[in-house]
Amino acid sequence: MKLSQFKFKLPENLVALEPNYHRDECRLMVIHRKSGRIEMTKKDENGEDLKDEEGNPVYLDFKCILDYFDEDDAFVFNDTRVFPARLYGTKEKTDAKIEVFLLRELNEELRLWDVLVEPARKIRIGNKLFFQENGPMVAEVIDNTTSRGRTLRFLYDCPHDEFKRELFALGAAPLPRYIIDKRPAVEDDMEVFQTIYAKKEGAVTAPSTGMHFSRELMKRMEIKGINFAYITLHCGLGNFDGIEVEDLTKHKMSSEQMFVDKEACEIVNKAKSEGHRVCVVGVSTARATESAVGTDGLLKEFEGWTNKFIFPPYDFGLANAMVGNFYHPESTMMMTECSFGGYDLVYDAYKKAVKNGYKFGCFGDAMLILDD
């Protein structure tokens, strides 16, 4: 398919800049990919659309997801944990303000980090960056990696755990650029830009669909007999990279580290073998499981990296249900959803979302795609 097939007009006011007060109270749109049916509103006992006191439709909310699953179905979650990757410092001598976005640690002993810098034109090999006024956190640029990428060596002599603690104390939540350009990050963002089951540190952006799950909702799912499997994919910034080619087969995704353990395989494969639903939560989980599924349609243990880019047409080998958000035009996340639900149906769902005021982005509303 072509990049231009994923264009649509997204009004600026539909991009969510703040999370819902309660995680599980966003809207939910349900897409049935075989029948082509799209559900947006709650129904009364006669199957008619519910209306509020003013005659407006009562939309499905995320808690309604429980109604579409049964005992022994399995949900697959990404338990990566976001770290405070965005730092602000100054360049030596000029005191120019520099944004440093931590990507990953390259060497613990040498304190080497792969980072992005902004504005990149001001940062050259040999420059020193200061992150505290008269403080000890200083970094030296030792290499250029991409147009905006640099390798930094932090000049901080202490045990590694203390260094990481001090470094992260200086950082802010790595909210997407489309949010940061509209409002500054605040202290609470580090908590809300995180799933409640986040465990394994390493992500520089959140697996945002998972942020809709509250402790109360997951307890209700557990009581209903739904099983949870956890895999890890450390989400990078590749999903936010603009696609610069019209032919999608020529686009290359950045690699992300991922892990699938034996326990996750056992939970998922038992559900699938017994004919129950296997639901992947979010695009990152979909990419990870599709990187680890075997030709027999079962999940395999995996430890390594994936740069899998899923766009239509694509036949999913594992899941038969998927939860996602509403994403920006021409985004790789939207393309993965279109692959799962069918291009025409999901594109129509996006148009309905815009028309009916659904919110887009990592703090936006959600969709559930079912194989029925």
Secondary structure, 3 states (H helix, E strand, C coil): CEHHHHCCCCCHHHECCCCCCCHHHCEEEEEECCCCEEECECECCCCCECECCCCCECECEHHHHHHHCCCCCEEEEECEEECCCEEEEEECCCCCEEEEEEEEEEECCCCEEEEEEECHHHCCCCCEEECCCCCCCEEEEEEECCCCEEEEEECCCCCHHHHHHHHHHCCECCCCHHHHCCCCCCCCHHHHCCCCCCCEEEECCCCHHHHHCCHHHHHHHHHHCCEEEEEEECCCCHHHCCCCCCEHHHCCCCCEEEEECHHHHHHHHHHHHCCCCEEEECHHHHHHHHHHECCCCCECCEEEEECCCCCCCCCCCCCCEEEEECCCCCCHHHHHHHHHHCHHHHHHHHHHHHHCCCCECCCCCEEEEECC
